[in-house]
Structures are given as structure tokens and as C-alpha cells.
Amino acid sequence: MPEHAKPTSENECQATPLFARFARWVERQVGRSSTFVLAIAVVVIWAVSGPVFDWSDTWQLVINTGTTIVTFLMVFVIQNTQSRDTQAMQLKLDELIRVNEMARNSLIDLEDMSEVDVECMKTAFATLASVGTTSRTKQSTAK
């Protein structure tokens, strides 16, 4: 990292919020194949226990409540980790744009532009792509 871009204190970049650390830990645990096997085992045990509980409403409520709670909580964990990953990716792309002399610096922070501005950029790139395709086609037919 260049000197001018370094944080003012070393702890500025090292201080990761507790929820972010927790979300990353949960993400790693949930992404394991053993966690998936555990989830399958819970469902199988629940299904096999059906006759023991006479297929009661309470028996059904247990799995419905459990899965609803897990799903509800996982939405927040997944959103947090995806937001962090997206932000990191944007910063990496911004750095590549910044150091490439031929790149358009106007693309830095494109994600913060209005929908109209993004659509204008998209149209401009579509035009460039079609011009590039047309010129390559002309070159290949001329050979």
C-alpha cells in the first residue's frame, strides 16, 4: 500500500467489528460439507421420529419453527458477508482502474452512481463493443 494511502493508525484497518467476525465464522462453518450432512441428519431424525409423536402438530411445528429461525438469522449473516465481499471486490477493481493508464478513471465508484448514469455507461460500452465487433469482422473478411 502506498504511503499516501495508508491508514492513519495501524488499528484502523485491524479493528473488525464483532458481528463481521461472527458472520465470517458462521459463513465458514455453514459452507462445510459436514454442516450439510448435519442438517440432513436433523431432518432424517425428525422424519423418523414422526410415528413416535403420532405425526402431531407439535412434531411438525418443531421443524417449521427451527428452519424458520435458522433461515431468518442466516439472511443477515449472508447479507453481511456478501456486502463485505462486494465492497472488497469493488475496491480491488477501483485500484486496477486507478493504476491502468488506459482505463477510464470515471469508472471508479461506478456502483455509487445513479441508475441513469449507469445506464448511460452501459449504452456507451455496448456501442464500443459493437464498433469493436464490426471492425474485427471487417478485418477478418479483408484477409
Secondary structure, DSSP 8 states (H G I E B T S, - for coil): --GGGS-SSTHHHH---HHHHHHHHHHHHHTSHHHHHHHHHHHHHHHHTTTTTTT-HHHHHHHHHHHHHHHHHHHHHHHHHHHHHHHHHHHHHHHHHHH-TTS-GGGTTGGGS-HHHHHHHHHHHHHHHHHHHHHHHHHHHH-
